[in-house]
Amino acid sequence: MQVKSLQVLVVDDDADASESMAEVLQMYDVRAHRRDGAYRPRCFKRRSRSRPNRVLMDLAMPEMDGHQVAALIRREPSLDLTLLVAVTGGSRNEDQRAAND
């Protein structure tokens, strides 16, 4: 897959982190969208129509953590080929195990 054909959704409750990550991706001609703040199911439904190829997901978010959002994404048939990438500032063993499931 060529970089220009990538559509990446960046999900992070830290607006600076999601903006920075999206800007870096855009420097490489990746179409990056971001969702900051609390990730809500209605935002997921709206964003799912764009069918990102990749989702960079913060694990530690206030309303729904990254694992819960990943479960929502996995229930969306249009996103069954989307690669989910766990992004976190910490690295707990349980997060690593859960991200691999």
C-alpha positions as CSV (number, residue, x, y, z in Angstrom):
1,M,0.0,0.0,0.0
2,Q,1.4,3.4,-1.0
3,V,1.6,6.0,1.8
4,K,-0.7,8.4,-0.2
5,S,-3.5,5.8,-0.1
6,L,-3.4,5.6,3.7
7,Q,-6.2,7.1,5.7
8,V,-5.3,7.3,9.4
9,L,-7.6,8.1,12.3
10,V,-5.7,9.4,15.4
11,V,-7.7,9.0,18.6
12,D,-6.3,10.6,21.7
13,D,-7.8,12.6,24.6
14,D,-4.7,14.9,24.6
15,A,-5.4,17.4,21.8
16,D,-1.8,18.4,21.5
17,A,-0.7,14.8,21.1
18,S,-3.4,14.0,18.4
19,E,-2.6,17.2,16.5
20,S,1.1,16.6,16.5
21,M,0.7,13.0,15.4
22,A,-1.7,14.0,12.6
23,E,0.7,16.8,11.5
24,V,3.6,14.4,11.3
25,L,1.6,11.9,9.2
26,Q,0.4,14.7,6.9
27,M,4.1,15.6,6.3
28,Y,4.4,12.2,4.7
29,D,1.3,12.7,2.6
30,V,-0.9,10.5,4.8
31,R,-4.5,11.5,5.0
32,A,-4.8,11.9,8.8
33,H,-7.9,12.8,10.7
34,R,-8.0,13.2,14.5
35,R,-10.5,12.8,17.2
36,D,-9.5,14.4,20.5
37,G,-11.4,14.7,23.8
38,A,-13.6,11.9,25.0
39,Y,-14.3,9.4,22.2
40,R,-18.0,8.8,22.0
41,P,-19.9,6.2,20.0
42,R,-21.6,9.0,17.8
43,C,-18.2,10.2,16.8
44,F,-17.2,6.7,15.9
45,K,-20.2,6.2,13.7
46,R,-19.6,9.5,11.9
47,R,-15.9,8.7,11.4
48,S,-16.5,5.1,10.4
49,R,-18.0,6.3,7.1
50,S,-14.5,7.5,6.0
51,R,-13.1,3.9,6.5
52,P,-9.6,4.6,7.8
53,N,-6.9,2.0,6.9
54,R,-5.3,2.5,10.3
55,V,-6.4,3.8,13.7
56,L,-3.7,5.1,16.1
57,M,-5.5,4.7,19.4
58,D,-4.5,6.1,22.8
59,L,-5.3,3.5,25.5
60,A,-5.8,5.7,28.5
61,M,-8.8,8.0,27.7
62,P,-11.4,9.3,30.3
63,E,-14.8,8.1,29.0
64,M,-14.0,5.1,26.9
65,D,-10.5,3.6,27.0
66,G,-8.8,2.5,23.8
67,H,-9.7,-1.1,24.4
68,Q,-13.4,-0.3,24.6
69,V,-13.2,1.8,21.4
70,A,-11.3,-1.0,19.7
71,A,-14.1,-3.3,20.5
72,L,-16.6,-0.9,18.9
73,I,-14.4,-0.7,15.8
74,R,-14.2,-4.5,15.6
75,R,-18.0,-4.6,15.6
76,E,-18.2,-2.3,12.5
77,P,-18.2,-4.5,9.4
78,S,-17.0,-1.7,7.2
79,L,-13.8,-1.5,9.3
80,D,-13.0,-5.2,9.5
81,L,-9.7,-4.7,7.6
82,T,-8.6,-1.6,9.5
83,L,-5.4,-2.1,11.4
84,L,-5.6,-0.8,15.0
85,V,-2.4,0.4,16.6
86,A,-2.3,1.0,20.4
87,V,-0.5,4.2,21.5
88,T,0.2,4.9,25.1
89,G,2.5,7.0,27.3
90,G,2.7,4.1,29.7
91,S,3.4,0.5,29.2
92,R,1.7,-1.8,31.6
93,N,1.9,-5.5,31.0
94,E,-1.9,-5.8,31.0
95,D,-2.2,-3.1,28.3
96,Q,0.2,-5.0,26.2
97,R,-1.7,-8.3,26.6
98,A,-5.0,-6.6,26.0
99,A,-3.8,-4.8,22.9
100,N,-2.6,-8.1,21.4
101,D,-6.1,-9.7,21.8
